[in-house]
Amino acid sequence: MVVSDYAAFYRDIDFREHPEKYFIGRGEQGATGKKYSALGNILPQDSASEQSAKAKSARIFKHYYDQARTDATYLAQKAKHLALQHPDKA
């Protein structure tokens, strides 16, 4: 399948009627690759999930996000930016 054909390939598929045609894409599965058992029950979280690259990246992002939310310079710049983008709300 060519990348440009992706949307056309899936456009007319009713996944409720044909769930077997759905495949789990990258990033949609847990660390083991399976979120659900064969019976459709949610599997327990993988014990190594907190050590995954995704979890480590999320912790780094959260650290800097928390810093930005309390940084006076950042908050002032954000307020100026919002005022320029939405002058009617200033």
MDTraj code that builds the backbone (N, CA, C; nanometers):
import mdtraj as md
import numpy as np

residues = "MET VAL VAL SER ASP TYR ALA ALA PHE TYR ARG ASP ILE ASP PHE ARG GLU HIS PRO GLU LYS TYR PHE ILE GLY ARG GLY GLU GLN GLY ALA THR GLY LYS LYS TYR SER ALA LEU GLY ASN ILE LEU PRO GLN ASP SER ALA SER GLU GLN SER ALA LYS ALA LYS SER ALA ARG ILE PHE LYS HIS TYR TYR ASP GLN ALA ARG THR ASP ALA THR TYR LEU ALA GLN LYS ALA LYS HIS LEU ALA LEU GLN HIS PRO ASP LYS ALA".split()
xyz = np.array([
    [0.0850, -0.1184, 0.0000],
    [0.0000, 0.0000, 0.0000],
    [0.0891, 0.1241, 0.0000],
    [0.0638, 0.2174, -0.0881],
    [0.1357, 0.3431, -0.0958],
    [0.0787, 0.4354, 0.0115],
    [0.1662, 0.5197, 0.0702],
    [0.1235, 0.6073, 0.1794],
    [0.0029, 0.6918, 0.1402],
    [-0.0004, 0.7434, 0.0175],
    [-0.1119, 0.8282, -0.0248],
    [-0.2437, 0.7510, -0.0359],
    [-0.2352, 0.6185, -0.0436],
    [-0.3553, 0.5361, -0.0526],
    [-0.4134, 0.5005, 0.0845],
    [-0.3471, 0.5402, 0.1910],
    [-0.3860, 0.5007, 0.3262],
    [-0.5308, 0.5379, 0.3572],
    [-0.5643, 0.6657, 0.3386],
    [-0.7002, 0.7114, 0.3705],
    [-0.8026, 0.6436, 0.2812],
    [-0.7705, 0.6317, 0.1533],
    [-0.8635, 0.5684, 0.0602],
    [-0.8859, 0.4217, 0.0968],
    [-0.7817, 0.3570, 0.1440],
    [-0.7912, 0.2160, 0.1797],
    [-0.8879, 0.1941, 0.2957],
    [-0.8868, 0.2853, 0.3940],
    [-0.9681, 0.2686, 0.5143],
    [-1.1008, 0.3433, 0.5121],
    [-1.1199, 0.4307, 0.4183],
    [-1.2367, 0.5193, 0.4173],
    [-1.3700, 0.4447, 0.4253],
    [-1.3845, 0.3373, 0.3523],
    [-1.5144, 0.2699, 0.3443],
    [-1.5264, 0.1451, 0.4299],
    [-1.4322, 0.1233, 0.5197],
    [-1.4385, 0.0045, 0.6058],
    [-1.5176, 0.0381, 0.7319],
    [-1.6163, -0.0411, 0.7625],
    [-1.6894, -0.0280, 0.8877],
    [-1.6240, -0.1233, 0.9871],
    [-1.5420, -0.0684, 1.0754],
    [-1.4664, -0.1521, 1.1681],
    [-1.5539, -0.2182, 1.2733],
    [-1.6748, -0.1674, 1.2945],
    [-1.7666, -0.2352, 1.3855],
    [-1.8145, -0.3658, 1.3229],
    [-1.8312, -0.3619, 1.1907],
    [-1.8743, -0.4815, 1.1194],
    [-1.7578, -0.5768, 1.0916],
    [-1.6382, -0.5209, 1.0714],
    [-1.5202, -0.6007, 1.0358],
    [-1.4016, -0.5647, 1.1255],
    [-1.4088, -0.5953, 1.2557],
    [-1.2980, -0.5610, 1.3455],
    [-1.1683, -0.6327, 1.3088],
    [-1.1763, -0.7428, 1.2365],
    [-1.0560, -0.8158, 1.1980],
    [-0.9698, -0.7359, 1.0995],
    [-1.0277, -0.6341, 1.0367],
    [-0.9524, -0.5520, 0.9414],
    [-0.8730, -0.4411, 1.0097],
    [-0.8996, -0.4207, 1.1385],
    [-0.8262, -0.3180, 1.2130],
    [-0.6977, -0.3778, 1.2672],
    [-0.5886, -0.3052, 1.2513],
    [-0.4636, -0.3513, 1.3111],
    [-0.4131, -0.2428, 1.4039],
    [-0.3444, -0.2850, 1.5060],
    [-0.2922, -0.1909, 1.6041],
    [-0.1688, -0.1250, 1.5467],
    [-0.1721, 0.0056, 1.5381],
    [-0.0587, 0.0807, 1.4859],
    [0.0446, 0.1066, 1.5945],
    [0.1561, 0.1563, 1.5536],
    [0.2632, 0.1852, 1.6480],
    [0.2146, 0.2893, 1.7477],
    [0.2390, 0.2671, 1.8749],
    [0.1988, 0.3609, 1.9783],
    [0.0615, 0.3345, 2.0359],
    [-0.0140, 0.2432, 1.9764],
    [-0.1478, 0.2140, 2.0264],
    [-0.1492, 0.0940, 2.1197],
    [-0.0383, 0.0250, 2.1291],
    [-0.0362, -0.0935, 2.2139],
    [0.0470, -0.0665, 2.3384],
    [0.0345, -0.1518, 2.4343],
    [0.1158, -0.1414, 2.5551],
    [0.2563, -0.1934, 2.5282],
    [0.3383, -0.2000, 2.6316],
    [0.4761, -0.2453, 2.6167],
    [0.4834, -0.3892, 2.5665],
    [0.3856, -0.4710, 2.6008],
    [0.3845, -0.6095, 2.5543],
    [0.3222, -0.6212, 2.4166],
    [0.2602, -0.5155, 2.3695],
    [0.1940, -0.5198, 2.2403],
    [0.0477, -0.5568, 2.2501],
    [-0.0001, -0.5896, 2.3687],
    [-0.1405, -0.6290, 2.3831],
    [-0.2039, -0.5553, 2.5008],
    [-0.3133, -0.4872, 2.4749],
    [-0.3886, -0.4203, 2.5802],
    [-0.5027, -0.5070, 2.6309],
    [-0.5514, -0.5956, 2.5437],
    [-0.6698, -0.6745, 2.5759],
    [-0.6439, -0.8233, 2.5593],
    [-0.7094, -0.9031, 2.6406],
    [-0.6988, -1.0475, 2.6283],
    [-0.7832, -1.0939, 2.5101],
    [-0.7751, -1.2218, 2.4786],
    [-0.8542, -1.2776, 2.3690],
    [-1.0038, -1.2615, 2.3950],
    [-1.0425, -1.2509, 2.5213],
    [-1.1837, -1.2335, 2.5570],
    [-1.2253, -1.0864, 2.5603],
    [-1.1305, -0.9960, 2.5342],
    [-1.1621, -0.8538, 2.5329],
    [-1.1446, -0.7844, 2.6659],
    [-1.0924, -0.8554, 2.7660],
    [-1.0681, -0.7939, 2.8967],
    [-0.9383, -0.7149, 2.8938],
    [-0.9344, -0.6062, 2.9691],
    [-0.8134, -0.5257, 2.9760],
    [-0.7077, -0.6016, 3.0556],
    [-0.5872, -0.6120, 2.9969],
    [-0.4772, -0.6804, 3.0641],
    [-0.4122, -0.5861, 3.1647],
    [-0.3482, -0.6389, 3.2682],
    [-0.2792, -0.5520, 3.3628],
    [-0.1638, -0.4789, 3.2940],
    [-0.1308, -0.3622, 3.3475],
    [-0.0224, -0.2830, 3.2899],
    [0.1098, -0.3569, 3.3042],
    [0.1913, -0.3504, 3.2014],
    [0.3222, -0.4142, 3.2016],
    [0.4075, -0.3520, 3.3124],
    [0.4744, -0.4347, 3.3905],
    [0.5550, -0.3835, 3.5028],
    [0.6714, -0.2968, 3.4564],
    [0.7149, -0.3116, 3.3328],
    [0.8267, -0.2325, 3.2807],
    [0.7796, -0.1055, 3.2099],
    [0.6498, -0.0790, 3.2093],
    [0.5988, 0.0343, 3.1322],
    [0.6519, 0.1686, 3.1818],
    [0.6776, 0.1809, 3.3106],
    [0.7292, 0.3070, 3.3646],
    [0.8739, 0.3316, 3.3262],
    [0.9410, 0.2311, 3.2732],
    [1.0806, 0.2456, 3.2309],
    [1.0929, 0.2590, 3.0791],
    [0.9810, 0.2620, 3.0089],
    [0.9842, 0.2729, 2.8629],
    [1.0323, 0.4120, 2.8214],
    [1.0756, 0.4225, 2.6975],
    [1.1204, 0.5513, 2.6444],
    [1.0067, 0.6533, 2.6496],
    [0.8846, 0.6077, 2.6231],
    [0.7685, 0.6972, 2.6260],
    [0.7460, 0.7535, 2.7656],
    [0.7572, 0.6688, 2.8676],
    [0.7369, 0.7135, 3.0057],
    [0.8469, 0.8102, 3.0485],
    [0.9701, 0.7796, 3.0102],
    [1.0821, 0.8690, 3.0447],
    [1.0641, 1.0050, 2.9779],
    [1.0230, 1.0035, 2.8519],
    [0.9989, 1.1278, 2.7795],
    [0.8868, 1.2081, 2.8453],
    [0.7813, 1.1398, 2.8869],
    [0.6688, 1.2070, 2.9524],
    [0.7123, 1.2731, 3.0830],
    [0.8002, 1.2074, 3.1582],
    [0.8490, 1.2667, 3.2842],
    [0.9314, 1.3920, 3.2575],
    [1.0149, 1.3891, 3.1527],
    [1.0953, 1.5069, 3.1178],
    [1.0026, 1.6212, 3.0780],
    [0.9056, 1.5918, 2.9918],
    [0.8108, 1.6943, 2.9482],
    [0.7380, 1.7539, 3.0681],
    [0.6889, 1.6685, 3.1577],
    [0.6133, 1.7150, 3.2753],
    [0.6980, 1.8047, 3.3637],
    [0.8248, 1.7697, 3.3791],
    [0.9155, 1.8519, 3.4609],
    [0.9227, 1.9942, 3.4054],
    [0.9478, 2.0074, 3.2745],
    [0.9598, 2.1401, 3.2144],
    [0.8256, 2.2114, 3.2048],
    [0.7192, 2.1368, 3.1863],
    [0.5851, 2.1953, 3.1853],
    [0.5549, 2.2590, 3.3215],
    [0.5856, 2.1857, 3.4280],
    [0.5623, 2.2392, 3.5626],
    [0.6479, 2.3627, 3.5884],
    [0.7709, 2.3617, 3.5408],
    [0.8581, 2.4786, 3.5571],
    [0.7989, 2.5997, 3.4852],
    [0.7528, 2.5791, 3.3623],
    [0.6991, 2.6896, 3.2828],
    [0.5743, 2.7496, 3.3478],
    [0.4925, 2.6664, 3.4092],
    [0.3676, 2.7143, 3.4696],
    [0.3907, 2.8081, 3.5876],
    [0.5127, 2.8110, 3.6406],
    [0.5411, 2.8985, 3.7546],
    [0.6485, 3.0021, 3.7223],
    [0.6989, 3.0046, 3.5993],
    [0.8054, 3.0977, 3.5607],
    [0.7447, 3.2325, 3.5210],
    [0.7793, 3.3375, 3.5941],
    [0.7198, 3.4697, 3.5724],
    [0.7485, 3.5219, 3.4315],
    [0.8703, 3.5030, 3.3822],
    [0.9056, 3.5506, 3.2484],
    [0.8216, 3.4800, 3.1422],
    [0.8115, 3.3497, 3.1536],
    [0.7319, 3.2730, 3.0568],
    [0.5852, 3.3170, 3.0612],
    [0.5310, 3.3312, 3.1802],
    [0.3902, 3.3690, 3.1927],
    [0.3641, 3.5073, 3.1334],
    [0.4591, 3.6004, 3.1501],
    [0.4436, 3.7341, 3.0925],
    [0.4486, 3.7267, 2.9403],
    [0.5413, 3.6479, 2.8869],
    [0.5513, 3.6320, 2.7417],
    [0.4254, 3.5657, 2.6855],
    [0.3736, 3.4676, 2.7578],
    [0.2525, 3.3983, 2.7139],
    [0.1344, 3.4947, 2.7103],
    [0.1234, 3.5804, 2.8118],
    [0.0142, 3.6779, 2.8167],
    [0.0238, 3.7756, 2.6993],
    [0.1460, 3.8205, 2.6676],
    [0.1647, 3.9109, 2.5531],
    [0.1264, 3.8412, 2.4228],
    [0.1685, 3.7182, 2.4102],
    [0.1380, 3.6402, 2.2897],
    [-0.0136, 3.6244, 2.2732],
    [-0.0815, 3.5889, 2.3798],
    [-0.2265, 3.5712, 2.3734],
    [-0.2973, 3.7023, 2.3411],
    [-0.2454, 3.8132, 2.3950],
    [-0.3049, 3.9442, 2.3675],
    [-0.2903, 3.9809, 2.2197],
    [-0.1771, 3.9433, 2.1595],
    [-0.1566, 3.9702, 2.0173],
    [-0.2464, 3.8807, 1.9310],
    [-0.2634, 3.7575, 1.9730],
    [-0.3454, 3.6645, 1.8953],
    [-0.4946, 3.6928, 1.9094],
    [-0.5356, 3.7418, 2.0269],
    [-0.6775, 3.7653, 2.0539],
    [-0.6953, 3.9061, 2.1135],
    [-0.6767, 4.0095, 2.0308],
    [-0.6860, 4.1461, 2.0845],
    [-0.8247, 4.1817, 2.1389],
    [-0.9275, 4.1117, 2.0921],
    [-1.0620, 4.1383, 2.1408],
    [-1.0838, 4.0912, 2.2843],
    [-0.9983, 4.0027, 2.3319],
    [-1.0115, 3.9497, 2.4682],
    [-0.9199, 4.0205, 2.5673],
    [-0.8387, 4.1134, 2.5191],
    [-0.7435, 4.1825, 2.6074],
    [-0.8100, 4.2906, 2.6874],
])
top = md.Topology()
chain = top.add_chain()
for i, resn in enumerate(residues, 1):
    res = top.add_residue(resn, chain, resSeq=i)
    for name in ("N", "CA", "C"):
        top.add_atom(name, md.element.get_by_symbol(name[0]), res)
traj = md.Trajectory(xyz[None], top)
